[in-house]
Amino acid sequence: MTGAPTHTSASTADGPSERPLRAAVLGAGSWGTTFAAVLADAGCAVTVWGRDEEVCRQIADEHRNERYLPGITLPDAVGATTDARAALAGADVVAVAVPSQSARATLAPLADALAPHAVVVSLMKGVELSTDRRMSEVVAESFGIDLARVAVVSGPNLAKEIAQRQPTATVVASTSEDTARIVARACASSYFRPYTNRDVVGVELCGAVKNVIALAVGISQGRGLGYNTMATVITRGLVEISRLGLALGADAETFPGLAGMGDLMATCASPDSRNHTLGCHIGRGMSLEEAVAATGGTAEGVKSSRSVLELAGSLGVDMPITAAVVRVLYEGLPVGELAALLLARPRKAEGV
């Protein structure tokens, strides 16, 4: 594996640089396309890679992605291609926005195409099934690079709002301060404010588990339950996230911050959240297959719920909301029994 980046043009995070950064975004869905626009607005020349020829043609020729971001005009500096190696050629920053469970299969064949100085940004939210690896670990292993060259971006970052250039903040986490600064410089703009952080474990677990909690909130709202229930699930969900994170050595300060409570609130409350929307469909009586089709996009919490629960079980960490979501999605628990199941748990002090 190769270590942290050493090139001078991208390592000056706050001052002038020798040249604009070149960026590649692997994944032409809503978040990948939105982050490409963020990078372009921050001054990068960006190439998006996607599998769909028409989506890539429209991004390159018309600066639109009507399938995933209808009504949004993309910056002129965003191009697109179906050739992943062409997208990666010479890129200083590579952002990965593919479905988490297919990331390894997508990235591993491209390892030799990654520039030796490039840093890689994981935009994915999940834990890999069967390995319990976080996405930064999957990225590093797939590309054959040191974790010091990997950063993760997570926060209250709903793609549609950012694509409309509504103000938000995010967390850029990496074990390397230099890598975090490179990525922060690459995406900082008048409407997108990055904060750097070294707690990769905590930031990634917040991003993975909040999707599962959003499913639970959506299910409850699909059943017609109100804000008391939503607030209960969100706050107890944060306890589950914190419990798992602390067991893995995360920093306690991460959980009430942007990547923790900030992202949890946005994902659980917004109708633009796919996980919340899919949960609502389940709560209204749809099967999982029907709900996935009706949502019309990847809801990472569906698959991550099982891998998160598996990881928690291996550590002896109790995660009742996550366990209940898995039972509803995969084990036939009627949605009407979800709330009763959680409230029937033994009483105890709030802080435990």
Secondary structure, DSSP 8 states (H G I E B T S, - for coil): -B-S---STTT-SSS--SS--EEEEE--SHHHHHHHHHHHHTT-EEEEE-S-HHHHHHHHHHS-BTTTBTT----TTEEEES-HHHHHTT-SEEEE-S-GGGHHHHHGGGGGGS-TT-EEEE----B-TTT--BHHHHHHHHHTB-GGGEEEEESS--HHHHHTT--EEEEEE-S-HHHHHHHHHHH--SSEEEEEES-HHHHHHHHHHHHHHHHHHHHHHHTT--HHHHHHHHHHHHHHHHHHHHHTT--GGGTTSIIIIIHHHHHHH-TT-HHHHHHHHHHTT--HHHHHHHHTS--THHHHHHHHHHHHHHHT---HHHHHHHHHHHS---GGGHHHHHHTS----TT-
